[in-house]
Amino acid sequence: MRLNACLIFTTAFLVFAQTQIALVFNAASVKPSHARSSDGQEGVSAAAAPVLEADHLTFRAHDLSLLGLIIEAYGLKFCRPLADNCPMLSGGPAWITKDGFDIDAKSPPGSKEYNTMQLRNGDAPQLQDELRNLLAERFHLKAHFEKRQLPVYAFTVAGGGIRMKKGTGGSSSLRFKPVDLPGGMQATQVIAVQSTVQQLADLYSKFMERPIVDDTELTDRFDFTVQYEADTDAKGPFAAVTAPKLFEAFEKQAGLKVRATGGPVDALVVDSATRPSPN
């Protein structure tokens, strides 16, 4: 009986110990990017935009700032992809938004494979753990979360009720589709399949100037399409997605009203970080 108890305790301890093993890359190269100068200005060989890729157990970044790496590692859903600023992140030395880094890392054999979109959407937990541990080891990154009161947009149910159909099953997806209208006008469709309002809020939070939260208390999954005219005069990579008639279209076509308000949001504070030694 005593032997059995000892075996049970030993087995439980081993299982506990295994769950505490940090997820780390099998191999990783971290180097300063030559696409920027030391003051953060683009060099002559600069790429059009920073690069972030994940596939076949490989993580690659080119000319990505430490702030951009933190956004992906911590899955900060209220930050634009590959951004050098984020309302959900503060603190740290000034160079974390200016210096670019090239990273090539490989996850251990047998690890779960993720693609680039899963990483950008914060749906790659093991890879994100590996990236967080890499930042802690090579950049000596220390950070913590705290609640902050920030301006937000909130999805609520419109006065006439929701106009979305409940999902009929299958894989969940949210995608944008450009549409040509008569007279040379253009529109954007957001097409949702088996998606929640929370997923919709998380998606638009990446493109708006402030976070979007879900205050509808709706937990069902929905199928719907919302279309709104694009602002052809607007500049920037997200102009078609964040057109002026966006909120009006969601209220009329989906029954989701958007209001400007403020609320508590989990923000990440960088306590300290140092430039890594290249290798």
MIDOSE-1310 file (N, C-alpha, C; in nm, 2 decimals, decimal comma, always signed):
residues 279
mrln	+0,08/-0,12/+0,00/+0,00/+0,00/+0,00/+0,09/+0,12/+0,00; +0,19/+0,12/+0,09/+0,28/+0,24/+0,09/+0,36/+0,25/-0,04; +0,40/+0,14/-0,10/+0,47/+0,14/-0,23/+0,38/+0,20/-0,34; +0,25/+0,16/-0,34/+0,16/+0,22/-0,44/+0,14/+0,37/-0,42
acli	+0,13/+0,41/-0,30/+0,12/+0,55/-0,27/+0,24/+0,63/-0,32; +0,36/+0,57/-0,30/+0,48/+0,63/-0,34/+0,49/+0,64/-0,49; +0,44/+0,54/-0,56/+0,44/+0,54/-0,71/+0,35/+0,64/-0,76; +0,23/+0,65/-0,70/+0,13/+0,75/-0,74/+0,19/+0,89/-0,72
ftta	+0,25/+0,91/-0,61/+0,31/+1,05/-0,58/+0,42/+1,08/-0,68; +0,51/+0,98/-0,71/+0,62/+1,00/-0,80/+0,57/+1,03/-0,94; +0,46/+0,95/-0,98/+0,41/+0,97/-1,12/+0,34/+1,11/-1,13; +0,27/+1,15/-1,03/+0,21/+1,28/-1,03/+0,31/+1,39/-1,03
flvf	+0,42/+1,37/-0,96/+0,53/+1,48/-0,96/+0,59/+1,49/-1,09; +0,61/+1,37/-1,16/+0,67/+1,38/-1,29/+0,58/+1,45/-1,39; +0,45/+1,42/-1,39/+0,36/+1,48/-1,48/+0,36/+1,63/-1,45; +0,36/+1,67/-1,32/+0,36/+1,81/-1,29/+0,49/+1,88/-1,34
aqtq	+0,60/+1,81/-1,32/+0,73/+1,86/-1,37/+0,73/+1,88/-1,52; +0,67/+1,78/-1,59/+0,67/+1,79/-1,74/+0,59/+1,91/-1,78; +0,48/+1,94/-1,71/+0,39/+2,05/-1,75/+0,46/+2,19/-1,73; +0,57/+2,19/-1,64/+0,64/+2,31/-1,61/+0,75/+2,34/-1,71
ialv	+0,78/+2,24/-1,80/+0,89/+2,26/-1,89/+0,86/+2,37/-1,99; +0,95/+2,47/-2,00/+0,92/+2,58/-2,09/+0,93/+2,54/-2,23; +0,84/+2,59/-2,31/+0,84/+2,57/-2,46/+0,94/+2,66/-2,52; +1,05/+2,60/-2,58/+1,15/+2,68/-2,64/+1,18/+2,63/-2,78
fnaa	+1,23/+2,72/-2,87/+1,27/+2,68/-3,00/+1,39/+2,59/-3,00; +1,39/+2,50/-3,09/+1,50/+2,40/-3,10/+1,63/+2,48/-3,14; +1,62/+2,58/-3,23/+1,73/+2,66/-3,27/+1,68/+2,79/-3,31; +1,75/+2,90/-3,28/+1,70/+3,04/-3,32/+1,82/+3,13/-3,34
svkp	+1,81/+3,20/-3,45/+1,91/+3,31/-3,49/+1,84/+3,44/-3,48; +1,90/+3,53/-3,40/+1,85/+3,67/-3,38/+1,96/+3,77/-3,42; +1,93/+3,85/-3,52/+2,02/+3,95/-3,57/+1,96/+4,09/-3,60; +2,03/+4,20/-3,58/+1,98/+4,33/-3,62/+1,95/+4,33/-3,77
shar	+1,85/+4,39/-3,81/+1,81/+4,40/-3,95/+1,89/+4,51/-4,01; +1,94/+4,48/-4,14/+2,01/+4,59/-4,21/+1,92/+4,67/-4,29; +1,79/+4,65/-4,28/+1,69/+4,73/-4,35/+1,67/+4,87/-4,28; +1,72/+4,88/-4,16/+1,71/+5,01/-4,09/+1,84/+5,05/-4,04
ssdg	+1,86/+5,18/-4,03/+1,98/+5,23/-3,96/+1,96/+5,24/-3,81; +2,06/+5,28/-3,74/+2,05/+5,28/-3,59/+1,94/+5,37/-3,54; +1,90/+5,47/-3,62/+1,80/+5,57/-3,58/+1,66/+5,53/-3,62; +1,65/+5,41/-3,68/+1,52/+5,36/-3,71/+1,48/+5,40/-3,85
qegv	+1,56/+5,47/-3,93/+1,53/+5,51/-4,07/+1,56/+5,39/-4,16; +1,47/+5,38/-4,26/+1,49/+5,27/-4,36/+1,62/+5,29/-4,44; +1,69/+5,19/-4,47/+1,81/+5,19/-4,55/+1,78/+5,17/-4,70; +1,88/+5,18/-4,78/+1,85/+5,17/-4,92/+1,80/+5,03/-4,96
saaa	+1,83/+4,93/-4,88/+1,79/+4,79/-4,92/+1,66/+4,75/-4,84; +1,59/+4,85/-4,78/+1,48/+4,82/-4,70/+1,37/+4,75/-4,77; +1,30/+4,66/-4,71/+1,19/+4,59/-4,77/+1,07/+4,69/-4,76; +0,97/+4,66/-4,84/+0,85/+4,74/-4,84/+0,78/+4,74/-4,70
apvl	+0,79/+4,63/-4,63/+0,72/+4,62/-4,50/+0,79/+4,51/-4,42; +0,78/+4,52/-4,29/+0,83/+4,40/-4,21/+0,77/+4,27/-4,25; +0,84/+4,17/-4,23/+0,79/+4,03/-4,26/+0,77/+3,95/-4,14; +0,66/+3,88/-4,13/+0,64/+3,78/-4,02/+0,57/+3,66/-4,09
eadh	+0,64/+3,54/-4,07/+0,59/+3,41/-4,13/+0,60/+3,30/-4,03; +0,51/+3,21/-4,04/+0,51/+3,08/-3,96/+0,46/+2,97/-4,05; +0,54/+2,86/-4,06/+0,49/+2,74/-4,14/+0,60/+2,63/-4,12; +0,54/+2,51/-4,12/+0,63/+2,39/-4,11/+0,73/+2,40/-3,99
ltfr	+0,68/+2,44/-3,87/+0,76/+2,45/-3,75/+0,87/+2,56/-3,76; +0,86/+2,65/-3,85/+0,96/+2,75/-3,87/+0,89/+2,89/-3,84; +0,96/+2,97/-3,77/+0,92/+3,11/-3,74/+1,02/+3,20/-3,81; +0,98/+3,30/-3,89/+1,07/+3,39/-3,95/+1,02/+3,53/-3,94
ahdl	+1,11/+3,62/-3,90/+1,07/+3,77/-3,90/+1,19/+3,84/-3,97; +1,15/+3,95/-4,04/+1,25/+4,03/-4,11/+1,21/+4,18/-4,08; +1,31/+4,25/-4,03/+1,29/+4,39/-4,00/+1,17/+4,42/-3,91; +1,15/+4,33/-3,82/+1,04/+4,35/-3,72/+1,09/+4,41/-3,59
sllg	+1,03/+4,51/-3,54/+1,07/+4,57/-3,42/+1,04/+4,48/-3,30; +1,11/+4,51/-3,19/+1,07/+4,43/-3,07/+0,93/+4,45/-3,03; +0,88/+4,57/-3,04/+0,74/+4,60/-3,01/+0,65/+4,51/-3,10; +0,68/+4,50/-3,23/+0,60/+4,41/-3,32/+0,61/+4,26/-3,27
liie	+0,73/+4,22/-3,23/+0,75/+4,08/-3,18/+0,67/+4,06/-3,06; +0,66/+4,16/-2,97/+0,59/+4,15/-2,84/+0,44/+4,13/-2,88; +0,39/+4,21/-2,97/+0,25/+4,21/-3,01/+0,21/+4,07/-3,05; +0,30/+4,00/-3,13/+0,27/+3,87/-3,18/+0,28/+3,76/-3,07
aygl	+0,39/+3,78/-2,99/+0,42/+3,68/-2,89/+0,31/+3,68/-2,78; +0,25/+3,79/-2,74/+0,15/+3,80/-2,64/+0,01/+3,80/-2,70; +0,00/+3,80/-2,83/-0,13/+3,79/-2,89/-0,22/+3,91/-2,85; -0,16/+4,03/-2,86/-0,23/+4,15/-2,82/-0,33/+4,19/-2,93
kfcr	-0,46/+4,15/-2,91/-0,56/+4,15/-3,02/-0,60/+4,29/-3,06; -0,57/+4,39/-2,98/-0,61/+4,53/-3,01/-0,50/+4,60/-3,08; -0,41/+4,53/-3,15/-0,30/+4,60/-3,21/-0,30/+4,56/-3,36; -0,26/+4,65/-3,45/-0,26/+4,63/-3,59/-0,15/+4,53/-3,62
plad	-0,16/+4,45/-3,73/-0,06/+4,35/-3,76/+0,07/+4,43/-3,80; +0,18/+4,38/-3,75/+0,32/+4,43/-3,78/+0,33/+4,58/-3,74; +0,25/+4,62/-3,64/+0,25/+4,76/-3,61/+0,37/+4,80/-3,52; +0,41/+4,93/-3,53/+0,51/+4,98/-3,44/+0,45/+5,07/-3,33
ncpm	+0,32/+5,06/-3,31/+0,26/+5,13/-3,20/+0,13/+5,05/-3,16; +0,09/+5,06/-3,04/-0,03/+4,98/-2,99/-0,08/+5,04/-2,87; -0,21/+5,07/-2,86/-0,27/+5,13/-2,74/-0,26/+5,04/-2,62; -0,24/+4,91/-2,64/-0,24/+4,81/-2,54/-0,10/+4,78/-2,48
lsgg	+0,00/+4,86/-2,53/+0,13/+4,83/-2,49/+0,21/+4,96/-2,46; +0,28/+4,96/-2,35/+0,35/+5,09/-2,31/+0,48/+5,05/-2,24; +0,56/+5,15/-2,22/+0,69/+5,13/-2,14/+0,80/+5,08/-2,23; +0,92/+5,05/-2,17/+1,03/+5,00/-2,24/+1,11/+5,12/-2,31
pawi	+1,24/+5,09/-2,35/+1,32/+5,19/-2,41/+1,27/+5,23/-2,55; +1,31/+5,35/-2,59/+1,26/+5,40/-2,72/+1,30/+5,31/-2,84; +1,41/+5,24/-2,83/+1,45/+5,16/-2,95/+1,36/+5,04/-2,98; +1,27/+5,01/-2,89/+1,19/+4,89/-2,92/+1,09/+4,91/-3,04
tkdg	+1,07/+5,04/-3,07/+0,98/+5,07/-3,19/+1,07/+5,11/-3,31; +1,20/+5,13/-3,29/+1,28/+5,18/-3,40/+1,37/+5,07/-3,46; +1,43/+4,99/-3,38/+1,53/+4,89/-3,43/+1,45/+4,77/-3,49; +1,50/+4,73/-3,61/+1,44/+4,61/-3,67/+1,53/+4,49/-3,64
fdid	+1,47/+4,37/-3,64/+1,54/+4,24/-3,61/+1,50/+4,14/-3,71; +1,60/+4,05/-3,75/+1,57/+3,94/-3,83/+1,58/+3,81/-3,74; +1,48/+3,73/-3,74/+1,48/+3,61/-3,66/+1,44/+3,49/-3,75; +1,52/+3,38/-3,73/+1,49/+3,26/-3,79/+1,50/+3,15/-3,69
aksp	+1,38/+3,09/-3,66/+1,38/+2,99/-3,55/+1,30/+2,87/-3,59; +1,34/+2,76/-3,52/+1,27/+2,63/-3,56/+1,22/+2,56/-3,43; +1,09/+2,52/-3,43/+1,03/+2,45/-3,32/+1,08/+2,31/-3,32; +1,09/+2,24/-3,20/+1,13/+2,11/-3,19/+1,05/+2,01/-3,27
pgsk	+1,10/+1,90/-3,32/+1,02/+1,80/-3,40/+0,91/+1,75/-3,31; +0,79/+1,73/-3,37/+0,68/+1,69/-3,30/+0,59/+1,80/-3,24; +0,64/+1,92/-3,25/+0,56/+2,03/-3,20/+0,44/+2,05/-3,29; +0,34/+2,12/-3,24/+0,22/+2,15/-3,32/+0,26/+2,26/-3,42
eynt	+0,21/+2,24/-3,55/+0,24/+2,33/-3,66/+0,14/+2,44/-3,67; +0,18/+2,56/-3,69/+0,09/+2,67/-3,71/+0,13/+2,75/-3,84; +0,03/+2,82/-3,89/+0,06/+2,90/-4,01/+0,06/+3,05/-3,96; +0,09/+3,14/-4,06/+0,11/+3,28/-4,03/-0,02/+3,34/-3,98
mqlr	-0,14/+3,31/-4,04/-0,26/+3,37/-4,00/-0,30/+3,33/-3,85; -0,27/+3,20/-3,82/-0,30/+3,16/-3,68/-0,21/+3,24/-3,58; -0,09/+3,26/-3,61/+0,00/+3,34/-3,53/-0,05/+3,49/-3,52; -0,08/+3,55/-3,63/-0,13/+3,69/-3,63/-0,26/+3,70/-3,55
ngda	-0,34/+3,60/-3,56/-0,47/+3,60/-3,49/-0,46/+3,56/-3,34; -0,34/+3,53/-3,29/-0,33/+3,49/-3,16/-0,37/+3,35/-3,13; -0,38/+3,26/-3,23/-0,43/+3,13/-3,22/-0,32/+3,02/-3,24; -0,20/+3,06/-3,19/-0,08/+2,97/-3,20/-0,02/+2,96/-3,06
pqlq	-0,09/+2,91/-2,96/-0,04/+2,91/-2,82/+0,10/+2,86/-2,80; +0,14/+2,74/-2,85/+0,27/+2,69/-2,83/+0,38/+2,77/-2,89; +0,35/+2,81/-3,02/+0,45/+2,90/-3,09/+0,47/+3,03/-3,01; +0,36/+3,08/-2,96/+0,36/+3,21/-2,89/+0,44/+3,19/-2,76
delr	+0,43/+3,08/-2,69/+0,51/+3,05/-2,58/+0,66/+3,05/-2,61; +0,69/+2,98/-2,72/+0,83/+2,97/-2,76/+0,88/+3,11/-2,79; +0,80/+3,19/-2,86/+0,85/+3,33/-2,89/+0,86/+3,41/-2,77; +0,77/+3,40/-2,67/+0,79/+3,48/-2,55/+0,91/+3,43/-2,47
nlla	+0,94/+3,31/-2,47/+1,06/+3,26/-2,40/+1,19/+3,31/-2,48; +1,18/+3,31/-2,61/+1,30/+3,37/-2,69/+1,32/+3,51/-2,65; +1,21/+3,59/-2,64/+1,23/+3,73/-2,61/+1,28/+3,75/-2,47; +1,24/+3,66/-2,38/+1,29/+3,67/-2,24/+1,44/+3,64/-2,23
erfh	+1,48/+3,54/-2,31/+1,62/+3,49/-2,31/+1,71/+3,59/-2,39; +1,67/+3,63/-2,51/+1,77/+3,70/-2,59/+1,76/+3,85/-2,57; +1,63/+3,90/-2,54/+1,61/+4,05/-2,52/+1,60/+4,08/-2,37; +1,61/+3,98/-2,29/+1,59/+4,00/-2,14/+1,46/+4,08/-2,11
lkah	+1,36/+4,04/-2,19/+1,23/+4,11/-2,18/+1,16/+4,08/-2,05; +1,12/+4,18/-1,98/+1,03/+4,16/-1,86/+0,91/+4,25/-1,88; +0,79/+4,19/-1,86/+0,67/+4,27/-1,88/+0,56/+4,21/-1,79; +0,45/+4,29/-1,77/+0,34/+4,25/-1,69/+0,21/+4,31/-1,74
fekr	+0,10/+4,25/-1,72/-0,03/+4,30/-1,76/-0,09/+4,38/-1,64; -0,17/+4,48/-1,68/-0,24/+4,56/-1,58/-0,37/+4,61/-1,65; -0,47/+4,64/-1,57/-0,60/+4,69/-1,62/-0,58/+4,84/-1,64; -0,63/+4,89/-1,75/-0,62/+5,03/-1,78/-0,76/+5,08/-1,84
qlpv	-0,80/+5,20/-1,81/-0,92/+5,25/-1,86/-0,88/+5,32/-1,99; -0,94/+5,27/-2,11/-0,90/+5,32/-2,24/-1,03/+5,35/-2,32; -1,02/+5,45/-2,41/-1,13/+5,47/-2,51/-1,15/+5,34/-2,59; -1,27/+5,30/-2,61/-1,30/+5,18/-2,69/-1,43/+5,20/-2,77
yaft	-1,45/+5,12/-2,87/-1,58/+5,11/-2,93/-1,64/+4,98/-2,88; -1,77/+4,98/-2,86/-1,84/+4,87/-2,81/-1,95/+4,82/-2,90; -1,96/+4,69/-2,94/-2,07/+4,63/-3,01/-2,18/+4,61/-2,91; -2,30/+4,66/-2,94/-2,42/+4,63/-2,87/-2,53/+4,59/-2,96
vagg	-2,64/+4,53/-2,91/-2,75/+4,49/-2,99/-2,83/+4,62/-3,03; -2,86/+4,64/-3,16/-2,93/+4,75/-3,21/-3,08/+4,75/-3,16; -3,15/+4,86/-3,16/-3,29/+4,87/-3,11/-3,38/+4,77/-3,18; -3,36/+4,74/-3,31/-3,45/+4,64/-3,38/-3,41/+4,50/-3,36
girm	-3,31/+4,47/-3,28/-3,26/+4,33/-3,26/-3,16/+4,29/-3,36; -3,10/+4,18/-3,34/-3,00/+4,13/-3,43/-3,06/+4,08/-3,57; -2,98/+4,09/-3,67/-3,03/+4,05/-3,81/-2,94/+3,95/-3,87; -2,87/+3,88/-3,78/-2,78/+3,77/-3,83/-2,84/+3,64/-3,81
kkgt	-2,81/+3,54/-3,90/-2,87/+3,41/-3,89/-2,77/+3,32/-3,80; -2,83/+3,24/-3,72/-2,74/+3,15/-3,64/-2,66/+3,06/-3,73; -2,54/+3,03/-3,70/-2,45/+2,94/-3,78/-2,51/+2,80/-3,80; -2,48/+2,75/-3,91/-2,53/+2,61/-3,94/-2,42/+2,51/-3,93
ggss	-2,31/+2,54/-3,87/-2,21/+2,44/-3,85/-2,09/+2,46/-3,94; -1,99/+2,38/-3,93/-1,87/+2,39/-4,01/-1,76/+2,47/-3,95; -1,66/+2,50/-4,02/-1,54/+2,57/-3,97/-1,58/+2,72/-3,96; -1,52/+2,79/-3,86/-1,54/+2,93/-3,83/-1,45/+3,01/-3,92
slrf	-1,50/+3,12/-3,98/-1,41/+3,20/-4,06/-1,47/+3,34/-4,07; -1,38/+3,44/-4,09/-1,41/+3,58/-4,11/-1,32/+3,63/-4,21; -1,37/+3,69/-4,32/-1,28/+3,73/-4,43/-1,34/+3,86/-4,49; -1,25/+3,94/-4,55/-1,29/+4,06/-4,63/-1,29/+4,03/-4,78
kpvd	-1,38/+4,09/-4,85/-1,39/+4,07/-4,99/-1,42/+4,20/-5,06; -1,33/+4,24/-5,15/-1,36/+4,37/-5,23/-1,47/+4,35/-5,33; -1,55/+4,45/-5,35/-1,67/+4,44/-5,44/-1,67/+4,56/-5,53; -1,68/+4,54/-5,66/-1,69/+4,65/-5,76/-1,84/+4,69/-5,77
lpgg	-1,88/+4,81/-5,75/-2,01/+4,86/-5,77/-2,03/+4,94/-5,90; -2,16/+4,96/-5,94/-2,18/+5,04/-6,06/-2,13/+5,18/-6,05; -2,08/+5,24/-6,16/-2,03/+5,37/-6,16/-1,89/+5,38/-6,11; -1,82/+5,27/-6,10/-1,68/+5,27/-6,06/-1,66/+5,28/-5,91
mqat	-1,77/+5,27/-5,84/-1,75/+5,27/-5,69/-1,70/+5,13/-5,64; -1,65/+5,13/-5,52/-1,60/+5,01/-5,46/-1,66/+4,99/-5,32; -1,67/+4,86/-5,28/-1,73/+4,83/-5,15/-1,64/+4,72/-5,09; -1,66/+4,70/-4,96/-1,60/+4,59/-4,89/-1,71/+4,51/-4,82
qvia	-1,69/+4,38/-4,84/-1,78/+4,28/-4,77/-1,70/+4,21/-4,66; -1,76/+4,20/-4,54/-1,70/+4,12/-4,44/-1,80/+4,00/-4,43; -1,74/+3,88/-4,45/-1,82/+3,76/-4,46/-1,79/+3,67/-4,34; -1,89/+3,64/-4,26/-1,87/+3,56/-4,14/-1,94/+3,43/-4,16
vqst	-1,87/+3,32/-4,12/-1,93/+3,19/-4,12/-1,90/+3,13/-3,98; -2,01/+3,09/-3,91/-2,00/+3,02/-3,78/-1,91/+3,10/-3,69; -1,93/+3,24/-3,69/-1,85/+3,33/-3,61/-1,92/+3,39/-3,49; -1,85/+3,43/-3,39/-1,91/+3,50/-3,28/-1,89/+3,65/-3,29
vqql	-1,97/+3,73/-3,22/-1,95/+3,87/-3,22/-1,81/+3,91/-3,15; -1,76/+3,83/-3,06/-1,63/+3,85/-3,00/-1,52/+3,84/-3,10; -1,53/+3,74/-3,19/-1,44/+3,72/-3,30/-1,44/+3,84/-3,39; -1,56/+3,89/-3,42/-1,57/+4,01/-3,51/-1,51/+4,13/-3,44
adly	-1,53/+4,15/-3,31/-1,47/+4,26/-3,24/-1,32/+4,25/-3,24; -1,27/+4,13/-3,22/-1,12/+4,11/-3,22/-1,06/+4,14/-3,36; -1,13/+4,10/-3,46/-1,09/+4,13/-3,60/-1,08/+4,28/-3,63; -1,18/+4,35/-3,60/-1,18/+4,49/-3,63/-1,09/+4,57/-3,53
skfm	-1,07/+4,52/-3,42/-0,98/+4,59/-3,32/-0,84/+4,60/-3,38; -0,80/+4,52/-3,48/-0,67/+4,52/-3,54/-0,66/+4,64/-3,64; -0,77/+4,70/-3,68/-0,77/+4,80/-3,79/-0,82/+4,93/-3,74; -0,89/+4,94/-3,63/-0,95/+5,07/-3,59/-0,85/+5,15/-3,50
erpi	-0,88/+5,27/-3,48/-0,79/+5,35/-3,40/-0,80/+5,33/-3,25; -0,90/+5,25/-3,21/-0,92/+5,22/-3,07/-0,97/+5,07/-3,06; -0,96/+5,00/-2,95/-1,01/+4,87/-2,93/-1,16/+4,86/-2,95; -1,21/+4,74/-2,99/-1,35/+4,72/-3,00/-1,38/+4,60/-2,91
vddt	-1,48/+4,62/-2,82/-1,52/+4,52/-2,73/-1,66/+4,47/-2,76; -1,69/+4,35/-2,71/-1,83/+4,29/-2,73/-1,91/+4,31/-2,61; -2,01/+4,40/-2,61/-2,10/+4,42/-2,50/-2,24/+4,37/-2,53; -2,25/+4,27/-2,63/-2,38/+4,22/-2,67/-2,43/+4,11/-2,58
eltd	-2,34/+4,04/-2,51/-2,37/+3,92/-2,43/-2,42/+3,81/-2,52; -2,40/+3,82/-2,65/-2,44/+3,71/-2,74/-2,33/+3,60/-2,75; -2,36/+3,48/-2,73/-2,26/+3,37/-2,73/-2,28/+3,28/-2,85; -2,39/+3,29/-2,92/-2,41/+3,21/-3,04/-2,31/+3,24/-3,15
rfdf	-2,30/+3,14/-3,24/-2,23/+3,16/-3,37/-2,32/+3,20/-3,48; -2,28/+3,29/-3,57/-2,36/+3,34/-3,67/-2,30/+3,34/-3,81; -2,39/+3,33/-3,91/-2,35/+3,35/-4,05/-2,41/+3,48/-4,10; -2,33/+3,57/-4,16/-2,38/+3,69/-4,21/-2,28/+3,76/-4,30
tvqy	-2,33/+3,85/-4,38/-2,24/+3,93/-4,47/-2,29/+4,07/-4,46; -2,19/+4,16/-4,43/-2,21/+4,30/-4,42/-2,13/+4,37/-4,53; -2,20/+4,46/-4,60/-2,13/+4,53/-4,71/-2,14/+4,68/-4,69; -2,02/+4,75/-4,71/-2,02/+4,90/-4,70/-1,93/+4,96/-4,80
eadt	-1,96/+5,08/-4,84/-1,88/+5,15/-4,95/-1,75/+5,18/-4,90; -1,65/+5,16/-4,98/-1,51/+5,20/-4,95/-1,49/+5,34/-4,97; -1,40/+5,40/-4,89/-1,36/+5,54/-4,91/-1,24/+5,55/-5,01; -1,27/+5,57/-5,14/-1,16/+5,56/-5,24/-1,06/+5,67/-5,22
dakg	-1,09/+5,78/-5,15/-0,99/+5,89/-5,13/-0,90/+5,87/-5,01; -0,94/+5,77/-4,92/-0,86/+5,74/-4,80/-0,73/+5,68/-4,83; -0,63/+5,70/-4,75/-0,50/+5,64/-4,77/-0,47/+5,54/-4,66; -0,37/+5,46/-4,69/-0,33/+5,36/-4,58/-0,38/+5,22/-4,62
pfaa	-0,31/+5,12/-4,56/-0,34/+4,98/-4,59/-0,48/+4,93/-4,54; -0,54/+5,00/-4,44/-0,67/+4,96/-4,39/-0,78/+5,05/-4,43; -0,76/+5,13/-4,53/-0,87/+5,23/-4,57/-0,99/+5,16/-4,61; -0,98/+5,05/-4,69/-1,10/+4,99/-4,74/-1,18/+4,92/-4,63
vtap	-1,11/+4,87/-4,52/-1,17/+4,80/-4,41/-1,24/+4,89/-4,32; -1,19/+5,01/-4,30/-1,23/+5,10/-4,19/-1,31/+5,22/-4,25; -1,38/+5,20/-4,36/-1,46/+5,31/-4,43/-1,56/+5,38/-4,34; -1,59/+5,50/-4,37/-1,68/+5,58/-4,28/-1,82/+5,52/-4,26
klfe	-1,87/+5,44/-4,35/-2,01/+5,38/-4,34/-2,01/+5,25/-4,28; -1,89/+5,21/-4,22/-1,88/+5,08/-4,15/-1,98/+5,06/-4,04; -1,99/+5,15/-3,95/-2,08/+5,14/-3,83/-2,23/+5,14/-3,87; -2,26/+5,22/-3,97/-2,40/+5,23/-4,02/-2,44/+5,10/-4,08
afek	-2,35/+5,04/-4,16/-2,38/+4,92/-4,23/-2,40/+4,80/-4,13; -2,32/+4,80/-4,02/-2,34/+4,69/-3,92/-2,47/+4,70/-3,85; -2,51/+4,82/-3,82/-2,64/+4,84/-3,75/-2,76/+4,80/-3,84; -2,75/+4,85/-3,97/-2,87/+4,82/-4,06/-2,87/+4,67/-4,10
qagl	-2,76/+4,62/-4,13/-2,75/+4,48/-4,19/-2,73/+4,37/-4,10; -2,67/+4,39/-3,98/-2,65/+4,29/-3,89/-2,72/+4,31/-3,75; -2,77/+4,43/-3,73/-2,83/+4,46/-3,60/-2,73/+4,48/-3,49; -2,61/+4,52/-3,53/-2,51/+4,54/-3,43/-2,47/+4,69/-3,43
kvra	-2,50/+4,76/-3,32/-2,48/+4,90/-3,30/-2,34/+4,92/-3,24; -2,27/+5,02/-3,28/-2,13/+5,05/-3,23/-2,14/+5,19/-3,16; -2,09/+5,19/-3,04/-2,09/+5,32/-2,97/-1,95/+5,34/-2,91; -1,91/+5,47/-2,91/-1,78/+5,51/-2,85/-1,80/+5,52/-2,70
tggp	-1,71/+5,46/-2,63/-1,72/+5,46/-2,48/-1,58/+5,44/-2,42; -1,57/+5,41/-2,30/-1,45/+5,37/-2,24/-1,46/+5,25/-2,15; -1,36/+5,18/-2,13/-1,37/+5,06/-2,04/-1,24/+5,00/-2,00; -1,24/+4,92/-1,90/-1,11/+4,85/-1,86/-1,06/+4,75/-1,96
vdal	-0,93/+4,76/-1,99/-0,87/+4,67/-2,09/-0,74/+4,62/-2,03; -0,71/+4,49/-2,06/-0,58/+4,44/-2,01/-0,47/+4,50/-2,10; -0,38/+4,58/-2,05/-0,27/+4,64/-2,12/-0,14/+4,57/-2,07; -0,04/+4,56/-2,16/+0,09/+4,51/-2,13/+0,19/+4,62/-2,11
vvds	+0,26/+4,61/-2,00/+0,36/+4,71/-1,97/+0,50/+4,65/-1,97; +0,59/+4,71/-2,05/+0,72/+4,66/-2,07/+0,81/+4,72/-1,95; +0,86/+4,63/-1,87/+0,94/+4,68/-1,75/+1,08/+4,71/-1,79; +1,14/+4,62/-1,87/+1,28/+4,63/-1,92/+1,30/+4,54/-2,04
atrp	+1,40/+4,58/-2,12/+1,45/+4,50/-2,23/+1,59/+4,55/-2,27; +1,67/+4,47/-2,33/+1,80/+4,50/-2,38/+1,82/+4,45/-2,52; +1,90/+4,52/-2,60/+1,93/+4,47/-2,73/+2,00/+4,34/-2,72; +1,97/+4,25/-2,81/+2,04/+4,11/-2,80/+2,17/+4,12/-2,87
spn	+2,26/+4,02/-2,83/+2,38/+4,00/-2,90/+2,35/+3,92/-3,03; +2,39/+3,96/-3,14/+2,36/+3,88/-3,26/+2,42/+3,75/-3,27; +2,34/+3,65/-3,32/+2,40/+3,51/-3,34/+2,30/+3,44/-3,43
